[in-house]
Amino acid sequence: MYFCERHEKILEILKENGSVSVERLSQLLFVSLPTVRRDLAFLKEQNLIHRTFGGATLRNRSADEIPF
């Protein structure tokens, strides 16, 4: 699985579940723990997710918007 496909799959899993652990992603995507950590670091740099201890959550876009 290419890294772009993994990133899309990670975001899809987060949309369905709200949060996910690194270990669970490793099992679901059939990749190593360091690979998952690198993918999550990339998605965090893109401001798409929040990293948590041992996992990640989907970034809340509405919190970034400025109200009228």
C-alpha positions as CSV (number, residue, x, y, z in Angstrom):
1,M,0.0,0.0,0.0
2,Y,1.4,3.4,-1.0
3,F,1.7,6.2,1.5
4,C,-1.1,8.3,-0.1
5,E,-3.4,5.3,0.2
6,R,-2.5,4.8,3.8
7,H,-3.1,8.5,4.6
8,E,-6.6,8.3,3.0
9,K,-7.3,5.1,4.9
10,I,-6.2,6.6,8.2
11,L,-8.4,9.6,7.7
12,E,-11.3,7.3,6.8
13,I,-10.8,5.3,10.0
14,L,-10.6,8.4,12.1
15,K,-13.9,9.7,10.5
16,E,-15.6,6.5,11.4
17,N,-14.2,6.1,14.9
18,G,-13.1,9.5,16.1
19,S,-9.8,8.2,17.4
20,V,-7.5,5.3,16.8
21,S,-4.3,3.8,18.3
22,V,-1.0,3.4,16.6
23,E,-1.1,-0.3,17.3
24,R,-4.6,-0.7,15.8
25,L,-3.6,1.2,12.7
26,S,-0.6,-1.0,12.3
27,Q,-2.9,-4.1,12.4
28,L,-5.5,-2.6,10.0
29,L,-3.0,-1.4,7.4
30,F,-0.5,-4.3,7.7
31,V,2.5,-2.0,8.3
32,S,5.0,-1.5,11.1
33,L,4.5,0.8,14.1
34,P,7.3,3.2,12.9
35,T,5.5,3.5,9.5
36,V,2.2,4.4,11.2
37,R,4.0,7.0,13.4
38,R,5.6,8.6,10.3
39,D,2.2,8.7,8.6
40,L,0.6,10.3,11.6
41,A,3.5,12.8,11.9
42,F,2.9,13.8,8.2
43,L,-0.9,14.1,8.7
44,K,-0.2,16.3,11.8
45,E,2.1,18.5,9.8
46,Q,-0.8,19.0,7.3
47,N,-3.1,20.0,10.2
48,L,-5.5,17.1,9.5
49,I,-5.2,15.3,12.8
50,H,-4.3,15.7,16.4
51,R,-1.6,13.3,17.8
52,T,-2.4,11.8,21.2
53,F,-0.3,9.5,23.4
54,G,-0.3,6.3,21.4
55,G,-2.7,7.4,18.7
56,A,-4.5,10.2,17.0
57,T,-7.9,12.0,16.7
58,L,-9.4,13.8,13.8
59,R,-8.9,17.5,13.9
60,N,-12.0,19.6,14.6
61,R,-12.2,22.0,11.7
62,S,-15.0,24.1,13.4
63,A,-12.7,25.0,16.2
64,D,-10.4,26.7,13.7
65,E,-13.1,28.9,12.2
66,I,-13.6,32.4,13.5
67,P,-17.2,33.2,14.4
68,F,-19.0,36.3,13.2
